[in-house]
C-alpha cells in the first residue's frame, strides 16, 4: 500500500513593493490600498512555505529529494525576489500588482514547471506574521 506524505520547505525573503492600479485615480488607489500604495514603496519580510505531497518512493523513502526542492526554491524564487523591488526588478510584476495573492501564484507557476507533475504543490506565503495566503486551494 502506498502512503501519501506532505513535505515542507520553509524559506525567507525580503522585498519591497507598491500596490497600485495604474488605471485608477490616486484617490481610488489610496482608498483601496492605503499605506500599501506609497509611491516610495514599502517592504516585507516574507516567509515562504512550499508543500509537496505525494507517495513515498519505495527506493529512496522520499516524496521528493529536499536538497533538490531547496535548490529549486533558491535558484528560481529567492534569487529572483530576495532584496528586490517587485514592481521594478521582477519581470512577472511589470504589469501584475504584486499582492501576496499574486506573488504566491507566480511562485507556484515557477516551481510547478520544475516539480514532478505527479506531486501536488502548494504555496503558503506570509506577508506579515498575521496575514498569509495559500495557493492553490481546493
MOHU-V6394 format. One record per residue. N is the residue number from 1. RES is the residue in one letter. SS is DSSP state (helix for helix, strand for strand, loop for the rest). OMEGA is omega in whole degrees, -180 to 180 (999 if undefined). Layout:
# MOHU-V6394
n=N res=RES ss=SS omega=OMEGA
n=N res=RES ss=SS omega=OMEGA
This chain:
# MOHU-V6394
n=1 res=X ss=loop omega=180
n=2 res=X ss=loop omega=180
n=3 res=X ss=loop omega=174
n=4 res=X ss=strand omega=-180
n=5 res=X ss=strand omega=173
n=6 res=X ss=strand omega=174
n=7 res=X ss=strand omega=-174
n=8 res=X ss=strand omega=172
n=9 res=X ss=strand omega=-178
n=10 res=X ss=strand omega=179
n=11 res=X ss=strand omega=-176
n=12 res=X ss=strand omega=172
n=13 res=X ss=strand omega=179
n=14 res=X ss=strand omega=179
n=15 res=X ss=strand omega=175
n=16 res=X ss=strand omega=175
n=17 res=X ss=strand omega=173
n=18 res=X ss=loop omega=174
n=19 res=X ss=loop omega=-172
n=20 res=X ss=loop omega=176
n=21 res=X ss=loop omega=-172
n=22 res=X ss=loop omega=180
n=23 res=X ss=loop omega=-180
n=24 res=X ss=loop omega=175
n=25 res=X ss=loop omega=177
n=26 res=X ss=helix omega=-180
n=27 res=X ss=helix omega=180
n=28 res=X ss=helix omega=177
n=29 res=X ss=helix omega=178
n=30 res=X ss=helix omega=-179
n=31 res=X ss=helix omega=-176
n=32 res=X ss=helix omega=-172
n=33 res=X ss=helix omega=177
n=34 res=X ss=helix omega=-179
n=35 res=X ss=helix omega=-180
n=36 res=X ss=helix omega=177
n=37 res=X ss=helix omega=180
n=38 res=X ss=loop omega=-179
n=39 res=X ss=loop omega=177
n=40 res=X ss=loop omega=176
n=41 res=X ss=loop omega=175
n=42 res=X ss=strand omega=-173
n=43 res=X ss=strand omega=177
n=44 res=X ss=strand omega=170
n=45 res=X ss=strand omega=-175
n=46 res=X ss=strand omega=171
n=47 res=X ss=strand omega=-176
n=48 res=X ss=strand omega=175
n=49 res=X ss=strand omega=179
n=50 res=X ss=strand omega=-180
n=51 res=X ss=strand omega=175
n=52 res=X ss=strand omega=-177
n=53 res=X ss=strand omega=178
n=54 res=X ss=strand omega=179
n=55 res=X ss=strand omega=178
n=56 res=X ss=loop omega=177
n=57 res=X ss=loop omega=-177
n=58 res=X ss=loop omega=180
n=59 res=X ss=loop omega=-176
n=60 res=X ss=loop omega=-173
n=61 res=X ss=loop omega=-179
n=62 res=X ss=loop omega=161
n=63 res=X ss=loop omega=177
n=64 res=X ss=loop omega=176
n=65 res=X ss=loop omega=-176
n=66 res=X ss=helix omega=175
n=67 res=X ss=helix omega=178
n=68 res=X ss=helix omega=177
n=69 res=X ss=helix omega=178
n=70 res=X ss=helix omega=-180
n=71 res=X ss=helix omega=178
n=72 res=X ss=helix omega=-179
n=73 res=X ss=helix omega=-179
n=74 res=X ss=helix omega=-175
n=75 res=X ss=helix omega=-171
n=76 res=X ss=helix omega=-176
n=77 res=X ss=helix omega=-174
n=78 res=X ss=helix omega=180
n=79 res=X ss=helix omega=-179
n=80 res=X ss=helix omega=-171
n=81 res=X ss=helix omega=-172
n=82 res=X ss=loop omega=-179
n=83 res=X ss=loop omega=178
n=84 res=X ss=strand omega=167
n=85 res=X ss=strand omega=-173
n=86 res=X ss=helix omega=-179
n=87 res=X ss=helix omega=-172
n=88 res=X ss=helix omega=-170
n=89 res=X ss=helix omega=-172
n=90 res=X ss=loop omega=-174
n=91 res=X ss=helix omega=-177
n=92 res=X ss=helix omega=-177
n=93 res=X ss=helix omega=177
n=94 res=X ss=loop omega=-178
n=95 res=X ss=loop omega=-176
n=96 res=X ss=loop omega=-179
n=97 res=X ss=loop omega=-174
n=98 res=X ss=loop omega=173
n=99 res=X ss=loop omega=177
n=100 res=X ss=helix omega=179
n=101 res=X ss=helix omega=-179
n=102 res=X ss=helix omega=177
n=103 res=X ss=helix omega=179
n=104 res=X ss=helix omega=179
n=105 res=X ss=helix omega=179
n=106 res=X ss=helix omega=179
n=107 res=X ss=helix omega=179
n=108 res=X ss=helix omega=-177
n=109 res=X ss=helix omega=179
n=110 res=X ss=helix omega=-177
n=111 res=X ss=helix omega=-178
n=112 res=X ss=helix omega=-179
n=113 res=X ss=loop omega=-177
n=114 res=X ss=loop omega=-173
n=115 res=X ss=loop omega=179
n=116 res=X ss=loop omega=-179
n=117 res=X ss=loop omega=176
n=118 res=X ss=loop omega=179
n=119 res=X ss=loop omega=176
n=120 res=X ss=strand omega=-179
n=121 res=X ss=strand omega=175
n=122 res=X ss=strand omega=179
n=123 res=X ss=strand omega=170
n=124 res=X ss=strand omega=-178
n=125 res=X ss=strand omega=175
n=126 res=X ss=strand omega=174
n=127 res=X ss=loop omega=172
n=128 res=X ss=loop omega=179
n=129 res=X ss=loop omega=-176
n=130 res=X ss=loop omega=-178
n=131 res=X ss=loop omega=178
n=132 res=X ss=strand omega=180
n=133 res=X ss=strand omega=174
n=134 res=X ss=strand omega=176
n=135 res=X ss=strand omega=-7
n=136 res=X ss=loop omega=175
n=137 res=X ss=loop omega=-180
n=138 res=X ss=loop omega=999
